[in-house]
Amino acid sequence: MPSLGPLRLVLWRHGQTDYNVSGRFQGQSDSVLTATGQAQAAAAAAAIRAQLRLEHARIASSDLVRARDTAAALAGLLGVDVEADADLRELSYGDWEGLTRAEVARRWPEDFAAWEAGDDDASHGGESREASGRRVAAAIRRHARQARDEGTGALVVVAHAGVLRAAAVELLELPDPARLGVLGNAAWGALEERHSDGAWMLRSWNCRA
């Protein structure tokens, strides 16, 4: 049965990993949560459920372990399953994955400087921010349609800092990506669908337990 009210969308970043601690480009490497990351996920899950008054939600997650394990914390509270989706993965950093920013800056100084300045054409064999944003926004729209068809009023998407920001910029049609910050570990943002024109509006961003 279709949902009668506007769909609520929660974009939730995974908890801390060793790559985050050491400042390495993580990308699509399948790292796991640290003990701190597991605690962050549990605390955030409880806060998301309480603050957003979630009793039921569709939960879609990147298929990478750090995202799935974060999503599982909320799924356990709500008694629902997590749908793993490879289209929600972090952007690929190509040759930079597993390296620190200092290492990348030393080996590819010009490309790294261009990338830091926002040039998505910097040649590192990875995926651009814009392309990853389109990919993840398309996946979110697909899951949103399924949530509406199921009559579920809320969709929680668990993924990664880079692609969640890029997808939010795409969904909100922001003119400047810099207007939206990057979500911290286990932080989330809430959007709501506007029934009048099918667009999204931002309710909150970078919330933490």
Order of alpha helices (4+ residues) and beta strands (2+ residues): beta-alpha-alpha-beta-alpha-beta-alpha-alpha-alpha-beta-alpha-beta-beta
